[in-house]
Amino acid sequence: MQAYDTKAAVRETIWRNGVRPGVRVVPEEVPIAFSYAGSTHAVMMGTPSDLVDFAIGFSLTEGIIGKADEIEAVEVVVAGKGLDVQISLQGDKEEALRRRRRSMAGPVGCGLCGLESLDQAMRPVPLLSGPGCELDAGDVSAAVAALGEGQPLHAETHAVHGAGFFVPGIGLAMVREDVGRHNALDKLIGAVARQGIKGATGAVVVTSRVSVEMVQKTAILGSPILIAISAPTALAIRTAEEAGMTVVALARGKDFEVFTRSDRIKMGSSAHVA
């Protein structure tokens, strides 16, 4: 698949110990449309990278598909100043999406795409009650450190979010980046699904606060642990409790706070570095 520019060098004036001209690398941000059967379903601003992963992850977290192989093909087309990600679904999924579109009450926006009522915004989350991964305190610190080291675009720009999948005993299995935190997580979910990895085997770690949507998306992946560098919202905590998910937040250095299901975090000191 064609690669698109994810960054640009721009001129600037630096006010630091005097005034001088400079050049800074900044991330690109473009409109990205998701189209199914020739009809645009949603448009969001994002980083033009890992677009197949993005298409799969978005389709999963929006409930359009239930597993990655229900997508038959993904093609990215340049459309004006943006990109149109054209997604072909299996026949029954395509028909189900057509019925969903016909029932929509009005225009939709990023994040809650194709929902016809407020109740659907708070759709039930999968229950994470089965066997899943557990971490020790060292794993939490290692996961956050590895995520920071695994973000090349952020290292250059200091302006994008990251989402990673951390497996105990292995380390950080993969990372995805985007200017949008939801986008980065959707890309990660798509990447995990494409590789046939079970979400229950690892923890999701993100460079953002924990909103309810981050909890919902992590639950759809099937990961029982969500680690974040910032704090959760009250609704995110209630939703995580409903799902049986462990939320670890404000994870910086060796310090962190556990808000739900603390039994999955053990007091051992070992750390597994990617």
N, C-alpha and C positions, 0 to 999 in steps of 0.2 A: 504494500500500500504506500502511496506517495507520502512523503514527509512534508510537513508544513512548518513554517517558522514559528518557534515558540518564544522567541525573544528578539529584542531589537536594541541597538546602541543609540542613545539619544544625547544630544548636547544639553548641558545644564550650567548654571552658575552656582558655585559652591561658596557658601558663607560659613567658613570655619577657619579660625586663625587668619582672618582677612578674607578677601573676595578674589576668586579666580575662576576661570572657565574650566569645565570638565566634561567628561563623557561617562554616562552610567548605562549599564545593561538593565533593561526592564522587561517584564514578561509581556507577550502578546495576549490580547483578549479579543475574541471574535464571536459573532453570533453563530451558534451551532443549532441547527434544526434537526429534529428527529422526525422522519417521515415514514409512514407505514402504508403500503399499497398506494403510493403516489400522493398521499394526503399528509400534510404537516400536522403532527400531534402536539409538539411543544418546541419552543425556541428558548435557549438560554445563552448567557455569555460564559465563555469558557476558554481554556487553553487548548489549542489544536494539536493534541497529542493523545496517543493511546485511544483512538476513536472507536475501534472495534470493541475494546474493553468497555468503553463508555456506553456504547449502544447496548451491549449485553447487560451491563449493570443497571442502566436506566430502565430497560425493559423488565428486568427482574424486580427491582424495587418499586416500580409503578404497577406491578401486578399484571402486566401485559403478557408475560410468559411465566412459566413455573420452573423451567430449566433451560440451560444455554442452548441445547440442541433443537429447541423449538424455533430458533432463528435459522433460516436457510441460507441467507446471504446478507452481507453488509457492504454497501458501496458509498464512498464519500465523493460528493460532487461540489466543485466550487460554484457558489451561487452569489454573484455580486460581491459584496464585501464580507460574505460569510461562507459557511459550509453547510451543505445539506447531507445529513447522514441518512441514506435510504436503506431501510430495513425490510427484508422479505421474511414473512412468517409462514409457518406451516398453515395449511388451509383452515383448520378449525380455530386456530388462534387469530387468524386474520378476520374471520367472520365474527368472532367474539368481540374484537376491537371495533368492528363496524357497528355492532349493536350498542356498545358502550358509547360511541360517538353520537349515535342517534338519540341517546337518552340524556346527553349533556344539556344542562339548562342554559349555559351561556359561555362567554369567553373564559379561557383559563390562563394561568401564568405559571412561571417556573416554581417548582417545588411541590405543587399540588395539582399536577397535570391531569386533566380529564375527570375531575371529581364533580359530581353533581350536587352534593350536599355537604354541609359542615360535618355531619356525622362520619362521612367517609374519610375526612382528614384525620380522624382518630380511629382508623380501622384497627381491629384486633391484631396484636402482634403474636407471632409464633411463640409457643411455650418452650423454653430451653431447659427442659427437665431431664433430658437423657444424659448419658456420659459425655463429659466434655473436658477440655483442658483445665489444668490448674497451674498456677504460677507461684513462685516464691518471690520474696521482696526484691531479690537481685534481678529476677527476670523483668520486673516492672521497670526498674531503672535501665536495664540493658535494652529493653524495647524502645524506650523513649530516646536513648542515646543513639541507637542504631537508626531510628527514623530520621533524626537530624543529619546523620552522616550519609544517609541514602537519598538525599534530595539535591541532585546537582543543579536543578533550575533555581531552587530557593537559595542555594549557596551563591549563585551569581546575582540574583535579583533581590533577595530578601522580601519577596512579595507574593509567594504562592503557598498554598496549604499542601500538606502531605497526609496520606493515609497508608498504613502498612499492615501486613499480616505477620504476626510473630508466633512461631511454633516453638514450644518448650523443647530444649535439647538440640534445636537446630538454629534458631535465631530468626532474623527478619527474612521471610521467604520472598517477599515482594513489596514494592512501594509504587504508588502512583501519585502524581502531582497535578494541581490545577489551581487557578486563581480562585475558584469557588470550593469551599470545604465539602459541600454536598457532592459536587462533581468529582472531587478527588476520591471520595468514598465509593461513589458509583463505579468509577474506573477500577478501583481495587476489587470490588465485588465481581465485576465482569471478568477481571484477570483470574481471580480465584476459581470462578465457575468454569472458565475456558480450560483451565489446567486440571479440572476434575478433582480439585482439593475440597475436602469436606470442611465447612466452616467451623464445625465443632472441635476441630483439632488445634485451633489456634485462637489468638486474641487479636482484636483490631486495635490499632493505636493511631491516634489522630492529633494533628497540630491545631486544635481549635477547642472551643467550648463544646459542651454536650447538650445539644438541643434534642427535642423529641424526635425529629426526623433522623438524627444520627443514630438514636437508639432503635427506631423502626427499621432502618436500613441494615444495621448490624444484626438484628434479630432475623431478618429475612435471609441474610447470609448463613445464619445458624451458629454464629460465634457467641459463646457464653460470656465473654469478657470484653469490655470496651474501656480503653485507656486513653485519657486526654490530658493535655497540658493545662487546660483551663477548666473552669467550674461548670457544673451541670445546672440546668434549670429545674425548677420544682416539678414541672410536668414530665421532664425527661426521667427524673428519679422515680416518679409514680409509675411511668410506663415500663421502666426497667424492672421494677418490683413485680409488676404484672407478668412480665415475660420470664422472670427468674434469671435475669442477667446481672452480672457483676459490673458495676460502674466504678472505675478508678479514675480520679480526676486530680487536677492540680499537681500532676506528676512532674517534678522538676528535680534533677539530681537524684539523691537517695530519698527524697521526701515525696509523699503522696497521701491522698485521702481516699478511703473506700466508702461509698455511699450506699451500696446494696450488695447483698450476697457476699459478705467478706470471707465466707468459708472457703472460697476458691483461691484465696491469697494466703500462702503459707509463710511462716516466719523464717524459713531457711535463708541463707546468705549467698547461695551459689547463683551465678549469673551466666547466661549462655549468650555469647556475643556472635552476631552474624559475621 
